[in-house]
Amino acid sequence: MATESLPAPLVPAEIDIAKLDGFMLDTRRVLSSELLALSSGDEFKAAVTLWCRAWQQRPAASLPNNPAILASFAGVTPQRWAKIKDMALRGFVLCSDGRLYHKVLAEDALRAWEALTKRHDRTKKATEARKKGRDDVRNDDRHDAANEPRNDERHVDRDDARNDCRNEVPTVARDRTGRDGTGEKKKESLAGGGSSEAACPPPDDPGDQDSGPDGGPGDGVLALRQGVAAAFERWFDQSDRPFSPADDELFAAWIEAGAQRGLSPEDSVTAAVEEVQRQFQRLEGKGASQPRSLRAVLDADVLTAIRAAKAVKPSTPGGQPPATVPPPYAGHFEPVEYAAWIAPCVVSVADGVATIRAPTRQHRDWVAQRLEPKLRAALGVDAVEVEVATTTQRSAAA
């Protein structure tokens, strides 16, 4: 058949919807179809398998017109493919680009691409509007000392009190609760003389939160940040979603809820991230925009998922989960830290330089800012370069 007599491709070449997990199946149409009425079990299985394969191709809804590849896609031998191909390819048409397109699936692919594009545009406009709003508020709220002299004394008093709190240093070694060896809390001001505990309320007990040794977010919270950031990028095309202190408090509460159920931080993070992915997929399926408040949208469902999760049975004495950090990272990274930040990356070393390819921008920034010294020591290199992996590199890593 001459190429000129073939129809044009049913889906433009640039349409790629592989990131969408699936398509809507019209059950009434399938149940009343000739395919179901006339096909054998093997033929129907091969047909549905090829629909799924076509959805993941680029252009979407298409397949290569190659018998060996089609047999492999259908999961049958070339000999068996020769017998079932006519029924398995029912609904596909050969187009002028040499590929087979499924007519019904192509319509769904075009609708999905249109919805994906609209959502991306809404997200972009909303992000720009929020940024503009923040800039406007920031500009409006900047103080002109000449026009607001009455606020000067307030600012001085506030800053003095704040600096007094910051200047307090421990006089003896303390544990994580801030208590010294005598069981007392003691502080001494750099300005000299006396305690200012009455003026500066003590911080919240860090034992109630997932905190790092420096008072920053702990490994569990960092792992949740990474998991939620990946969900934002997958479902809402936002690769740099910032996290607020309120978000970190929410993440710490999820880990604490898991601990009350006997879950390790790793188990709690796994259950929480899986539920976040499900909820974001549900929102994306409804065409909803990305959630502004993680607590309002996710908290109830994530807590339910954590309560339903089962702890992974430990294989080491003392009830602790086994260490899973492989060499050369063992001894340099904790298991949760390695699993959250290093395992998702593609790592290569050449000429004394380690190249770390991270899955998202937020992941890249965190590794570059926080983990570079550990990576240099673990890999024995002089320098570490961190970049965002391309789609091909991510697929290879997976």
N, C-alpha and C positions, 0 to 999 in steps of 0.2 A: 504494500500500500504506500503510495507516494506521501511524503510528509505534507505536501500542500493540501491534501484532502483530509488531513486529520484535524480535529478541533483544537483550538488554543487551550493551553493549560487551564484547568478549572480554578486553580489557586495561584496567585502571584508567587514568584520565586522567593521573595523576601519574607514571606509569612512563615514564622517559626513559633509554634505554640507548644513545643516539647516540654516547656516548664509546667504546663497544665497537666495534671495527672490523668485526666480522662475526659470523656465526652458524654453528653446526654443520650441515653438509649431509649428510643421510642418503642416501648414494649408492645403497643397495639400494632404498630407497623411491622415489627418482627414476627409477632404471632400470626399475622395474616399474610405473611410474605410467601412467595413461591419458593424461596430458598429453604425455609423451614419445612414446607410441604414436600419438596422434591429431593432434598439432600439426605445423604446418609449421615451417621454420627461423625465419622471422620471428616466428611466434606464440610459439615456445619462448623465443627471445631476449627478446621483450617481457615474457614471464612472469617469467623470472629477473631481469630488470632491475627489475621492479616489486617483487619480493621484497626486493631490496636497498634500494630506495627506501622501502618500508614499514618496514624495520628502523630507518631513520634518522628516522622520523617520531615525533611525539608526539601521542597515545599510540603506543607501539611496535606494530609489526606491522599498521598501519592505513594507509589511503590516503584522500584526499578523494574524494567521489563527484561528481567534476566531469570531464566528458569532455575538455575542453580541457587541464586539468592532467594528466590521466592520459595523454593522447596525448604531451604534452611529457615526462612522466616516462619513458614507454616509448621515446622517441626517434623517433616516427613522426608523420606528418601527421594531422590530424583525419580526413581521408577514409580513410586506411589504418587508423586506429584503429577506425573504425566497422566494418571488416571483420574485424579480429582480436581485438576486445575480449572476446568470449565465451570464447575459448580462453585469452587472456592473463590473464584474471581468474579462471581456474579455481581453486577453493579459497578464494576470497574470498566473504564474506557481508556483506550490508548490515545494520548494527545501528541501534539506536534513536537513537544520537547523530548519525546521518546519514553515518557513515564506513564504509568497507569494511575488514573485518578478515580476515586469512588465518588459517584455523583452526590449521594446523600451526605456522606462524610465531609465532602468539600463545602457544602452549605453550612454545616455546623462549624467547620474550621473558620470560615469567613465571619460568621457571627461571633465566634469566640475571640478572633483577632480584633474585631471592632470593639467589643467590650473591654478587652485588655488595653487597647489604645486609649479608649475614653477614660478608663480608670487611671492609667498612667498620666494622662493630661490633667485629670482632677487632682491627683496627688501632687503633681508639679505646681499647679496653680495654688493649691492650698499651702504648700511649703513656701512658695514665694510670698503669699499673702501673710503668713505668720511671720516670716522674716521681715517683711516690710513693717508689720505691726510692731515687732520688737524694736526695730530701728527707730520708728516714730516715737514710741514711748521712751526709748533711751534718750533721744534728742530732746523731747519735751521735759524730761525729768532732770536734765543736767542743771546743776545749780550755778547761778551767777552770784558770787559772793557780794558783789556791789549792790545787787538788788534784793538780797535776802540777808541783811546783817543780823536779823533777830535769830536766825538759825545757827549763827556761829557758836554761841555758847553751848547750844544743845549738842552740836557736833563735837566740840572739844570735850564736854563731859562724857559723851558716849564713847569717844575714842580713848579717853583716859581709862575709863572702866574696862574697856575691851583689852587695852594693852596690859592693865594690871593682871587680868586673867591669863593672858598669854605669857607674861613674864614669870609666872610662878613655875618653879622647878623643884623637883623632889630633892630632899636633902640626903636620902638614903635610897638604896636599891629597893624597887617595888616589884610586886608581881603584876599580872594583868589586871587585877581589880584595883590597883592603885594603893594597896596596903603594903607597909614595910614589914620587916621581920617581927615587929612587936605587935602586929595586928592593928596598928593605928594608921590613919591617913594624916600625913604631915606635908605641909607645903610652906615654902619660904619665898618671898618676893625678891626679885633681883633689885628692886628699889630699896630693899633693906627693911628689917624689922617686922614682924608680925604676919599673921595669916590673913588672907582676904577671902576665906571660904564663905564667910557670911555674905559677902558682896558677889561672889562668883559661885553659883550653884555647881555641885559636882556633876560630872558627865554621867550619862546613863551607863548602867553596868554593861560592859561589852559582852559579858557572858550571855546576854539575851539576844545577841545578834551574831550573824555570820561575819566576823571581822577578822582582818589580817593583823599581824603583829604590829604593824605601824598605824593601826587605827583605821586603815582603808578597808575596802571591800574584801571579804574572804574569798577563798577559792570557789566555794559554792555559788556565791553571788556573781563572781566573774564568769563562771560557767553558764549561769542563767543569762547573763548579759549577752554572751556569745550566741547562745541558742535562740534567744528572742530576736537578736539582731539578724540572724540568718533567716528567721521566719518573716521579719519585715521585708527583707530583701527579696525573698522568694515570692511572697504573695502581694506585696504592695510596691515593689520596685524602689524601695528606699534603702540605700546601702549605708547611710550615715545617720541613722536615727539616734539622737542623744538620749542618755539615761539620767534621770534626776535623782536626787537623794530619796524622794518618795518611792521611786521605782526600786532602788536598792533595799529600802525598808520592806517593800512588798516581797522581794525575792528572799530576803532573810526570813520573813514570816513563813514563806512556803517551806524553806528548809527546816525551820523549827517545827512546823506541823508534821513534816516527815519524820523528824527525830522523835516526836512524841508517839509516832506509830512504829518506832523501831527501825526506821529506814536510815541508811547511810546518806550523806550528802549527795553521793553519786546517784543513788536510787531516786532521791527526791528530785534532783535535776533532770534525770531521764524522764520521770513521769510528768514533770511540769512542762518540759520542752515539747514532749509529744502532744500534750493537751493544747499548748499554745499553737502548734502547727494545725491541729484539727480545728480550733476555733477560728484561726485566720483563714483557713481554707473555706470554712462555712461563710465567713463574712465576704470573702472574695467571690464565692458562688452567688451571693445575693447582690453583687455589684456595690456593696457598701464600701465606704472609704476607710482608711486605716484608723484604728481606735486612738483617741487622744489620751484617754485614761486607761491604763492597763488594769488598775484595780477594779474599776467599774465593769470592764468588759470580761476580764479573765479570772478574777480572784475566786469566785464561787466555783467555777468549773475546774480550775486547777486544784483547789483544795479537795474537791470531790475525787479527782483523779489520784491525788496523792494518798487519800484515805483508802482508795481501792487498790493501790499498788502493793506488791509483795516484795519484801526485802530479799535481795540476792543472798543465798546462804553462804556465809564466809567459809573459806577453806584453810584459814590459819588459826592458831590458838588465840584465845583471848577475845574471840568474837569480832575481830577487826577484819574488814575486807582485804583481800590479798593485794599486795603492791603489783601494779601492772606497768610500771615504767621500764621500757626496754633500754639496753645500752645503745648509744653512749649517754643517754639522758638520765639513767639511774644515778641517784646520789646528788643530782642537781635540781630535779623537779619532783614535787609531790604528785601522787597519782591523779588527783582531781585537776591540778594545774596542767599536767601533761595532756590528759584526756581532753580538756577544754580548749587549750591554746596551741599545742604542738601537734597532736595527732591529726587535726584537720588540715594541716599544712603539707605542702610538698617541699621537701628539703633536699638541696643538692650542694655539694662542696667541690670547689675547684680552685687551685692555686692559692690556698690559704684564705679563701673567701667563701662564706656560706650564703646561699641564696634561699630565702624562705618565701614561698608563695602562699599567701593567706587567702581564704575564701571570700572575705569581705573587707571593705575599707576599715570598718571599726576593728575587725580582727587584726588587720595589718598594723594599725596605729597602736593598739595595745601591746602587741608583740615587740614592736620597735621601741616603744617608750619604756616598757617594764621588764622585758625578758632578754634583751640583747646581751647583757653581761653573762647571764646563765648560759645562753646559747654559745657564746664564744668559749666559755670554759668547758662545756660539755663536748663541743665539736672540735676543740683544739684549733681554732682558726684565729686569724688576726682581725677579721672584719666580718660583719653580718649585714646583708642587704635584705630588706623586707619589701615585698611588692604584692599586688593583688593578682591572683592567678586568673588566667583566661579561662573561658568555658571549657576549652579542650584540655587544659591542664587539670581543671577540677574533675573532669570525667575520667582522666587517666588516674588521678589519685584515688577516685572511688573504686 
